[in-house]
Amino acid sequence: MTHASAGSEHNQRLEFLGNAVLNLAIADHVHEHCSEREGRLTVMTNFLRSDRVLSEVGMRIEIEKELKLGNGVEVKAASSILAGAVEAAIGAVFERNGYEAARSFVEEMVLTPDLLQRAEEHQDPVTELKELVEAKRWKPASRGFDEMLGEKRVFYRAIELNGKAVLGMGSSKRAAEAQAAKLMLSAMNDG
């Protein structure tokens, strides 16, 4: 398997294919085996296909031994390089042996009892807040902005809901939104 850093003949197209097959196999599995509502299934699916989980899978199956990297490129423990290599492996299985073989590979490598348990326990404050707002038919106000602090960009997300206001911040829009949602859920629980 060749990483893009090692030359023009690399596995990015297999990563692309593997990512699509991975998403379908995970969605297939959670739809078939989990009785959770849609929002919860989305949280579980996002967790299972995350770079963090896929890099753990890559470490477990020692996929780095099969990787050809460019000079100066190193594989680190929670790395997108490992995640991409796992996706490329899924893509290769699909390309050579079809969907059922790729699904079996995903079930064996990614949908392990340990990872499924962690996915069930994983919390996503943004989804949780959205579900609460929808259930209560509340009308939140939300605004995002960013600024440069020295050489770093900082993102902010302000949420106002039922007389409570919070401000989340982070190194990305998603991180700021997650922090704001977590703060709002906490504020709602405090009364």
Buried (B, 14 or more C-beta within 10 A) or exposed (E): BBBBBBEEEBBBEBBBBBBBBBBBBBBBBBEEEBEEEEBBBBBBBBBBBBBEBBBBBBBEBEBBEEBBBEEEEEBEEBBEBBBBBBBBBBBBBBBEEEEEEBBEBBBEBBBBEEBBEBBBEBEBBBBBBBBBBEEEEEEBEBEBEBEEEEEEEBBBBBBBBEEBBBBBBBEEBEBBBBBBBBBBBEBBEEE
